[in-house]
Amino acid sequence: MTGGADTEKIDFIMMYATHNAFRRDLGRIQAAAAGGRADTPQTRAGWRNFKHQLHIHHTVEDDTLWPRLRAAVTDPADLALLDEMEAEHALIDPLLAAVDAAMDAGLDAPRGAARDDRPDVLPERLRELSDALGHHLVHEEISALPLIQAVLTPADWAAFGGQMRRAQGVKGAAVYSPWILDGRPRVEQRQFLAALPPPARLVNRLFWQSRYAKLELFGGGAPDPAGTGSAGAGHPA
């Protein structure tokens, strides 16, 4: 590992916020499956958005971040870490497809005894996805982010962020920002909002947040699990 040319620290608030949103949604869909709500329109819409956000996130990392990082390192251990990041990404798509198949099997099965007789594999497929994605997110946070901090500059990170914004587009940003805020503790909401450009904060407050709440993803948000004072989907700090 070699030191970066810029001594200014990279702010990873957006990365951690996105990772936490993935974790939150995995918990929500697992709870929906356990409660027999996997077939509801709200759960289906939440699952589609989860897949969409994950696809954008991993695609931009694969196309922009990992190549930029690979060009900045020479240590075999660092290069091996990047190979691991890419390999872990490749494992996720088949697991997403397996969840899709399990959800579709439940939706297509007839009501009544025939449906009840069919083994419900969805909880197991979701557990497999949660294990693999959870491992990847932790691995990235404890290994890849420190490497990024050591060898890339804030300008490099800004270029990655710019590519992520272009991949989302304005329409995507209108969902991404309130999706990140959905159900998070107020301190995390404030940190995320502070990292947004002022115009984006204003548009989020005036338009995006209320439009997102109408989507009722996973039933419109989850209660605060720890009494941390988190706001609901329509009430960011």
SERO-4910 file (N, C-alpha, C, O; in steps of 0.05 Angstrom, whole numbers):
BEGIN
 pado doro    nc1    nc2    nc3   cac1   cac2   cac3    cc1    cc2    cc3    oc1    oc2    oc3
  Met    A     17    -24      0      0      0      0     18     25      0     37     27     16
  Thr    A     11     43    -17     27     68    -19     10     91    -10    -15     90    -13
  Gly    A     22    112      0      7    135      9     -4    152    -13      9    154    -35
  Gly    A    -27    164     -9    -39    182    -29    -24    208    -30    -11    216    -11
  Ala    A    -27    221    -53    -13    247    -57    -26    270    -42    -14    290    -37
  Asp    A    -51    266    -35    -67    287    -22    -71    280      7    -80    258     13
  Thr    A    -64    298     25    -67    293     54    -95    297     64   -102    289     86
  Glu    A   -112    310     48   -140    314     56   -155    287     57   -151    271     39
  Lys    A   -171    283     77   -185    258     80   -209    257     62   -223    277     57
  Ile    A   -215    233     52   -239    227     37   -262    223     56   -259    209     77
  Asp    A   -285    235     50   -309    231     67   -325    209     55   -335    210     33
  Phe    A   -329    187     71   -343    164     61   -372    163     70   -385    142     70
  Ile    A   -383    186     78   -411    186     89   -431    175     69   -448    160     77
  Met    A   -428    181     43   -447    171     24   -444    140     21   -464    126     18
  Met    A   -420    130     22   -416    102     20   -428     87     43   -442     67     39
  Tyr    A   -423     96     67   -434     83     91   -465     85     91   -478     66     98
  Ala    A   -475    108     83   -504    112     82   -517     92     63   -538     81     68
  Thr    A   -505     89     40   -515     70     20   -514     42     30   -533     26     27
  His    A   -492     34     41   -489      7     53   -510      2     74   -522    -20     75
  Asn    A   -515     22     91   -535     18    112   -563     16    101   -580      2    112
  Ala    A   -568     29     79   -594     27     66   -598     -1     55   -620    -12     56
  Phe    A   -577    -13     44   -579    -40     34   -585    -59     58   -602    -77     55
  Arg    A   -571    -55     80   -576    -72    103   -605    -69    113   -618    -89    120
  Arg    A   -614    -45    114   -641    -39    123   -662    -54    106   -680    -67    116
  Asp    A   -658    -52     79   -678    -64     61   -677    -94     62   -697   -108     60
  Leu    A   -653   -106     66   -651   -135     69   -667   -143     94   -681   -163     93
  Gly    A   -664   -128    116   -680   -134    139   -709   -132    135   -725   -148    145
  Arg    A   -718   -112    119   -746   -108    114   -758   -131     97   -780   -141    103
  Ile    A   -743   -139     77   -755   -160     60   -754   -187     75   -772   -204     71
  Gln    A   -734   -192     91   -734   -216    107   -758   -216    127   -770   -237    131
  Ala    A   -763   -193    139   -786   -191    157   -812   -196    142   -831   -208    152
  Ala    A   -814   -185    118   -838   -188    102   -842   -218     95   -865   -228     96
  Ala    A   -821   -231     87   -823   -259     81   -831   -276    105   -848   -294    103
  Ala    A   -820   -269    128   -826   -284    152   -855   -279    161   -868   -297    172
  Gly    A   -866   -256    154   -893   -249    161   -914   -255    140   -937   -247    143
  Gly    A   -905   -268    119   -924   -275     97   -932   -252     80   -954   -252     68
  Arg    A   -915   -231     79   -922   -207     63   -904   -203     38   -903   -182     27
  Ala    A   -891   -225     30   -872   -222      8   -887   -216    -18   -875   -205    -37
  Asp    A   -912   -223    -20   -927   -219    -45   -942   -193    -47   -955   -187    -67
  Thr    A   -939   -176    -27   -954   -151    -27   -942   -131    -48   -917   -133    -52
  Pro    A   -957   -113    -59   -946    -94    -78   -924    -77    -65   -905    -70    -78
  Gln    A   -927    -70    -39   -907    -54    -26   -880    -68    -23   -859    -57    -28
  Thr    A   -881    -94    -16   -857   -110    -14   -844   -113    -41   -820   -111    -44
  Arg    A   -861   -119    -61   -850   -122    -88   -837    -97    -98   -815    -98   -110
  Ala    A   -849    -74    -93   -837    -48   -101   -811    -43    -86   -792    -33    -98
  Gly    A   -811    -49    -60   -787    -45    -45   -764    -63    -55   -741    -54    -56
  Trp    A   -770    -88    -62   -750   -106    -72   -739    -97    -99   -715    -98   -104
  Arg    A   -757    -87   -116   -747    -77   -142   -729    -53   -139   -708    -51   -152
  Asn    A   -736    -35   -120   -718    -12   -116   -692    -21   -104   -671    -10   -111
  Phe    A   -692    -40    -85   -668    -50    -74   -649    -61    -96   -625    -54    -96
  Lys    A   -660    -77   -113   -644    -88   -135   -633    -66   -153   -610    -67   -162
  His    A   -649    -46   -159   -641    -24   -176   -618     -8   -163   -598     -3   -177
  Gln    A   -621     -1   -138   -600     14   -124   -574     -3   -122   -552      8   -126
  Leu    A   -576    -28   -117   -553    -45   -115   -539    -48   -142   -514    -48   -144
  His    A   -555    -50   -163   -543    -53   -190   -527    -28   -197   -504    -30   -207
  Ile    A   -538     -4   -192   -524     20   -198   -498     22   -182   -477     28   -192
  His    A   -501     17   -156   -478     19   -138   -455      0   -147   -432      9   -149
  His    A   -461    -25   -152   -440    -43   -159   -429    -38   -187   -405    -42   -192
  Thr    A   -446    -30   -206   -437    -25   -233   -417     -2   -234   -397     -4   -247
  Val    A   -423     19   -219   -405     42   -220   -379     36   -205   -358     45   -213
  Glu    A   -381     20   -184   -356     11   -171   -339     -5   -190   -315     -1   -192
  Asp    A   -352    -24   -204   -337    -41   -223   -325    -26   -246   -303    -31   -255
  Asp    A   -341     -6   -256   -332      8   -280   -313     31   -274   -298     39   -292
  Thr    A   -315     43   -250   -301     68   -245   -282     65   -221   -259     72   -223
  Leu    A   -292     56   -198   -276     57   -173   -254     36   -173   -231     43   -168
  Trp    A   -261     11   -178   -240    -10   -177   -218     -6   -198   -195     -9   -191
  Pro    A   -224      1   -223   -203      7   -242   -185     30   -233   -160     29   -236
  Arg    A   -197     51   -223   -181     74   -213   -163     66   -190   -140     74   -189
  Leu    A   -173     49   -172   -158     40   -150   -136     20   -159   -113     21   -149
  Arg    A   -143      3   -178   -123    -16   -188    -99     -2   -201    -76    -11   -199
  Ala    A   -105     20   -214    -83     35   -227    -65     49   -207    -43     58   -214
  Ala    A    -74     52   -182    -59     67   -162    -43     49   -143    -28     59   -127
  Val    A    -46     22   -145    -32      4   -127    -14    -15   -142    -19    -21   -166
  Thr    A      7    -25   -129     24    -45   -140     28    -68   -122     37    -89   -130
  Asp    A     22    -65    -96     26    -86    -77      8   -110    -84    -16   -106    -89
  Pro    A     19   -135    -85      3   -158    -92    -21   -162    -74    -42   -171    -82
  Ala    A    -18   -155    -48    -40   -158    -29    -63   -139    -36    -87   -146    -34
  Asp    A    -56   -115    -45    -77    -95    -53    -91   -104    -78   -115   -102    -80
  Leu    A    -75   -114    -97    -87   -124   -122   -105   -148   -116   -127   -151   -129
  Ala    A    -97   -165    -98   -114   -188    -91   -140   -180    -78   -161   -192    -82
  Leu    A   -139   -158    -62   -163   -148    -49   -182   -138    -71   -206   -143    -69
  Leu    A   -173   -125    -91   -190   -116   -113   -202   -139   -128   -225   -138   -136
  Asp    A   -187   -160   -132   -198   -185   -144   -221   -195   -127   -241   -204   -137
  Glu    A   -217   -195   -100   -238   -204    -82   -263   -187    -84   -285   -197    -84
  Met    A   -259   -161    -86   -283   -143    -88   -299   -150   -113   -323   -152   -112
  Glu    A   -285   -153   -135   -299   -159   -160   -312   -187   -159   -334   -191   -170
  Ala    A   -298   -206   -148   -309   -233   -145   -334   -234   -128   -354   -248   -134
  Glu    A   -334   -218   -106   -357   -217    -88   -381   -204   -103   -403   -213    -99
  His    A   -376   -184   -119   -397   -172   -135   -409   -193   -153   -434   -194   -156
  Ala    A   -393   -209   -165   -403   -229   -184   -420   -250   -171   -437   -262   -184
  Leu    A   -417   -254   -145   -433   -274   -131   -461   -264   -126   -479   -280   -122
  Ile    A   -465   -238   -126   -491   -227   -117   -513   -231   -138   -535   -238   -130
  Asp    A   -507   -227   -164   -528   -229   -184   -543   -256   -184   -568   -256   -185
  Pro    A   -529   -278   -183   -544   -304   -181   -561   -306   -156   -582   -319   -157
  Leu    A   -552   -295   -134   -568   -296   -110   -593   -278   -112   -614   -286   -102
  Leu    A   -591   -255   -125   -614   -239   -131   -634   -254   -149   -658   -253   -144
  Ala    A   -623   -268   -169   -641   -283   -187   -655   -306   -172   -678   -312   -178
  Ala    A   -641   -318   -153   -653   -339   -137   -675   -329   -120   -696   -342   -117
  Val    A   -672   -305   -108   -694   -292    -93   -717   -286   -111   -740   -291   -104
  Asp    A   -712   -275   -135   -733   -270   -154   -749   -295   -160   -774   -295   -160
  Ala    A   -735   -317   -165   -748   -342   -172   -765   -352   -149   -787   -362   -153
  Ala    A   -755   -349   -124   -770   -358   -101   -795   -340    -97   -816   -351    -90
  Met    A   -792   -314   -101   -815   -297    -99   -836   -302   -120   -860   -302   -115
  Asp    A   -827   -307   -145   -845   -313   -166   -860   -340   -162   -883   -343   -169
  Ala    A   -846   -359   -150   -858   -385   -145   -881   -381   -125   -902   -394   -128
  Gly    A   -876   -365   -105   -897   -360    -85   -921   -345    -97   -944   -349    -90
  Leu    A   -915   -326   -116   -936   -310   -128   -953   -327   -147   -977   -323   -149
  Asp    A   -939   -345   -162   -953   -361   -182   -968   -385   -171   -986   -395   -184
  Ala    A   -961   -394   -147   -974   -417   -136  -1003   -411   -130  -1009   -389   -122
  Pro    A  -1021   -431   -135  -1049   -426   -129  -1054   -423    -99  -1039   -434    -83
  Arg    A  -1075   -409    -92  -1082   -406    -65  -1093   -433    -54  -1102   -450    -69
  Gly    A  -1091   -436    -28  -1102   -460    -15  -1082   -481    -10  -1058   -475     -6
  Ala    A  -1091   -506    -10  -1074   -528     -2  -1050   -532    -20  -1028   -537    -11
  Ala    A  -1054   -528    -47  -1031   -533    -65  -1009   -514    -59   -985   -521    -60
  Arg    A  -1015   -489    -53   -995   -469    -46   -982   -476    -20   -957   -474    -17
  Asp    A   -998   -484      0   -987   -491     26   -968   -515     25   -950   -517     41
  Asp    A   -973   -533      6   -957   -557      4   -930   -552     -9   -912   -568     -6
  Arg    A   -927   -530    -22   -902   -523    -36   -882   -512    -16   -888   -493     -2
  Pro    A   -858   -523    -14   -838   -513      5   -832   -484      0   -828   -476    -23
  Asp    A   -831   -468     21   -825   -440     19   -795   -436     21   -784   -437     43
  Val    A   -782   -432     -2   -753   -429     -2   -744   -400      0   -720   -395      2
  Leu    A   -763   -382      0   -755   -354      0   -739   -346     24   -718   -332     20
  Pro    A   -746   -353     48   -729   -345     71   -701   -355     69   -682   -341     77
  Glu    A   -697   -379     58   -669   -389     55   -654   -374     34   -631   -368     37
  Arg    A   -668   -368     11   -654   -353    -10   -647   -325      0   -626   -314     -6
  Leu    A   -664   -313     16   -658   -287     27   -635   -288     47   -619   -270     49
  Arg    A   -634   -310     63   -612   -313     81   -586   -315     66   -566   -303     74
  Glu    A   -586   -330     45   -561   -333     29   -552   -306     17   -529   -299     18
  Leu    A   -572   -291      7   -565   -264     -3   -555   -246     19   -535   -232     15
  Ser    A   -569   -246     42   -561   -229     64   -533   -236     74   -517   -218     80
  Asp    A   -526   -261     75   -500   -270     84   -478   -260     65   -458   -249     73
  Ala    A   -483   -264     39   -463   -257     19   -459   -227     17   -437   -217     16
  Leu    A   -482   -212     15   -479   -183     13   -469   -171     39   -453   -152     38
  Gly    A   -479   -182     61   -469   -171     87   -439   -175     90   -425   -157     99
  His    A   -429   -198     82   -400   -203     83   -385   -183     65   -365   -172     72
  His    A   -396   -179     41   -382   -161     22   -381   -132     33   -361   -119     31
  Leu    A   -404   -123     44   -404    -96     54   -384    -91     76   -370    -71     77
  Val    A   -383   -110     94   -363   -108    116   -335   -110    106   -318    -95    114
  His    A   -330   -128     87   -303   -131     75   -295   -106     62   -272    -97     65
  Glu    A   -313    -93     47   -307    -68     34   -301    -46     54   -282    -30     50
  Glu    A   -316    -45     75   -313    -24     95   -287    -27    111   -274     -6    117
  Ile    A   -280    -51    118   -256    -55    135   -230    -57    119   -208    -54    130
  Ser    A   -232    -63     93   -208    -68     77   -205    -49     54   -184    -36     50
  Ala    A   -226    -47     37   -224    -30     13   -225      0     19   -210     15      7
  Leu    A   -242      8     37   -243     37     43   -217     48     55   -209     69     47
  Pro    A   -204     34     73   -178     43     82   -157     45     60   -141     63     59
  Leu    A   -158     26     41   -140     27     18   -146     51      1   -128     66     -8
  Ile    A   -172     56     -3   -180     80    -19   -170    105     -5   -159    123    -18
  Gln    A   -173    107     21   -164    130     37   -133    134     34   -124    156     34
  Ala    A   -119    111     32    -90    113     31    -78    121      4    -58    134      3
  Val    A    -92    113    -17    -79    116    -44    -94    134    -63    -82    143    -82
  Leu    A   -119    140    -58   -134    158    -75   -137    186    -62   -132    189    -38
  Thr    A   -144    205    -78   -147    232    -69   -177    240    -67   -193    226    -79
  Pro    A   -183    261    -53   -211    270    -54   -221    276    -82   -245    273    -88
  Ala    A   -203    285   -100   -211    289   -128   -219    263   -141   -238    262   -157
  Asp    A   -203    242   -136   -210    215   -146   -238    207   -136   -254    197   -152
  Trp    A   -243    211   -111   -268    203    -99   -291    220   -110   -313    209   -115
  Ala    A   -286    245   -115   -306    262   -127   -313    253   -155   -336    255   -163
  Ala    A   -293    243   -170   -299    233   -197   -316    208   -195   -334    205   -212
  Phe    A   -311    191   -176   -328    168   -172   -356    176   -165   -376    166   -175
  Gly    A   -359    196   -147   -385    206   -139   -400    218   -163   -424    215   -165
  Gly    A   -385    232   -180   -398    244   -203   -408    223   -222   -430    226   -234
  Gln    A   -393    201   -225   -403    180   -242   -428    167   -230   -446    159   -245
  Met    A   -429    164   -204   -452    153   -191   -476    171   -195   -498    161   -201
  Arg    A   -473    197   -193   -495    215   -198   -505    214   -227   -529    215   -232
  Arg    A   -486    211   -246   -494    209   -274   -509    183   -279   -528    182   -294
  Ala    A   -501    162   -265   -515    136   -268   -543    138   -257   -562    126   -268
  Gln    A   -547    152   -235   -573    156   -223   -591    174   -240   -614    168   -245
  Gly    A   -579    196   -249   -595    216   -263   -613    231   -244   -615    223   -220
  Val    A   -627    252   -254   -644    267   -237   -667    250   -226   -675    252   -203
  Lys    A   -679    234   -244   -701    217   -236   -693    197   -215   -707    192   -196
  Gly    A   -669    186   -218   -659    167   -198   -653    181   -171   -658    169   -150
  Ala    A   -642    205   -172   -635    219   -148   -660    225   -132   -659    227   -107
  Ala    A   -683    229   -146   -708    235   -132   -717    212   -115   -733    216    -96
  Val    A   -708    188   -120   -714    165   -104   -691    158    -85   -695    152    -62
  Tyr    A   -666    161    -95   -643    153    -80   -640    169    -54   -636    157    -32
  Ser    A   -643    195    -55   -639    211    -31   -659    204     -9   -651    199     14
  Pro    A   -685    205    -14   -704    197      7   -702    168     15   -708    161     38
  Trp    A   -694    151     -4   -690    123      3   -668    120     24   -671    104     42
  Ile    A   -646    134     21   -625    134     41   -636    143     68   -629    130     88
  Leu    A   -652    164     68   -661    175     93   -683    158    107   -687    161    131
  Asp    A   -696    141     92   -719    126    102   -713    110    127   -697     91    127
  Gly    A   -726    119    149   -724    104    174   -697    106    189   -694     92    209
  Arg    A   -679    122    179   -653    124    192   -654    142    217   -670    160    218
  Pro    A   -636    137    236   -635    155    259   -629    184    250   -616    188    229
  Arg    A   -639    203    265   -637    231    257   -608    240    253   -602    256    236
  Val    A   -590    229    270   -562    238    267   -551    229    240   -536    244    228
  Glu    A   -559    206    231   -550    196    204   -563    212    182   -550    219    162
  Gln    A   -588    219    186   -601    236    166   -588    263    163   -583    272    141
  Arg    A   -581    275    186   -567    301    185   -540    299    171   -533    316    155
  Gln    A   -525    278    176   -499    274    164   -502    271    134   -487    283    118
  Phe    A   -522    256    125   -526    252     96   -534    278     83   -524    285     62
  Leu    A   -554    291     95   -563    316     83   -542    337     82   -541    353     62
  Ala    A   -524    338    102   -502    357    101   -483    352     78   -469    371     69
  Ala    A   -481    327     69   -463    321     47   -475    327     20   -461    326      0
  Leu    A   -502    333     19   -514    339     -7   -510    369    -14   -507    385      4
  Pro    A   -509    375    -39   -508    404    -47   -534    417    -37   -555    405    -37
  Pro    A   -532    443    -29   -556    457    -19   -580    455    -38   -602    451    -28
  Pro    A   -577    457    -64   -601    455    -81   -614    427    -79   -639    425    -79
  Ala    A   -598    406    -76   -609    379    -74   -624    376    -47   -645    363    -46
  Arg    A   -613    388    -26   -627    387      0   -654    401     -2   -674    391      9
  Leu    A   -655    423    -16   -680    438    -18   -701    422    -34   -724    420    -26
  Val    A   -692    412    -57   -710    397    -74   -720    372    -60   -743    364    -62
  Asn    A   -702    359    -45   -710    335    -30   -732    342    -10   -751    328     -7
  Arg    A   -728    365      5   -748    372     25   -775    380     13   -796    374     23
  Leu    A   -774    395    -10   -798    405    -22   -813    385    -39   -838    386    -40
  Phe    A   -799    367    -52   -812    349    -71   -805    319    -68   -824    303    -66
  Trp    A   -780    312    -67   -772    284    -68   -783    268    -45   -793    246    -48
  Gln    A   -782    280    -20   -789    265      3   -818    256      3   -825    234      9
  Ser    A   -836    275     -4   -864    269     -5   -871    249    -27   -888    232    -24
  Arg    A   -858    252    -50   -863    233    -72   -854    205    -65   -867    186    -71
  Tyr    A   -831    204    -51   -821    178    -43   -840    165    -23   -845    141    -25
  Ala    A   -851    180     -4   -869    169     16   -893    156      3   -903    136     13
  Lys    A   -902    167    -20   -925    156    -34   -919    129    -46   -938    113    -52
  Leu    A   -894    122    -50   -887     96    -62   -893     74    -42   -898     51    -50
  Glu    A   -892     80    -16   -898     60      5   -881     35      2   -891     13      4
  Leu    A   -855     38     -3   -837     15     -6   -836      0     20   -832     11     42
  Phe    A   -840    -26     19   -841    -44     42   -863    -35     62   -860    -39     86
  Gly    A   -884    -22     52   -905    -13     69   -902     14     81   -917     22     99
  Gly    A   -883     30     70   -880     57     79   -861     62    101   -863     82    115
  Gly    A   -841     44    105   -821     49    125   -825     31    149   -846     19    152
  Ala    A   -804     30    165   -804     12    189   -803     29    214   -792     52    213
  Pro    A   -814     19    236   -811     34    261   -782     35    271   -766     18    263
  Asp    A   -776     55    287   -749     58    298   -745     34    317   -758     32    337
  Pro    A   -725     17    311   -722     -8    326   -709     -4    353   -710    -21    371
  Ala    A   -696     19    357   -680     22    382   -687     48    397   -673     56    415
  Gly    A   -709     61    389   -717     85    402   -697    108    399   -693    124    417
  Thr    A   -684    108    375   -663    128    370   -674    154    359   -658    172    353
  Gly    A   -700    156    357   -711    181    347   -710    184    317   -708    207    307
  Ser    A   -710    162    303   -709    164    274   -735    174    263   -756    169    274
  Ala    A   -733    188    240   -757    198    228   -768    178    208   -753    161    199
  Gly    A   -793    180    202   -805    162    182   -797    171    154   -782    189    150
  Ala    A   -808    156    134   -800    160    107   -806    189     98   -791    199     81
  Gly    A   -826    201    108   -833    228     98   -823    250    116   -830    273    112
  His    A   -806    244    136   -798    265    155   -769    264    161   -761    256    183
  Pro    A   -752    272    143   -723    273    149   -717    295    168   -733    314    171
  Ala    A   -694    292    181   -687    313    200   -680    338    186   -674    358    198
***
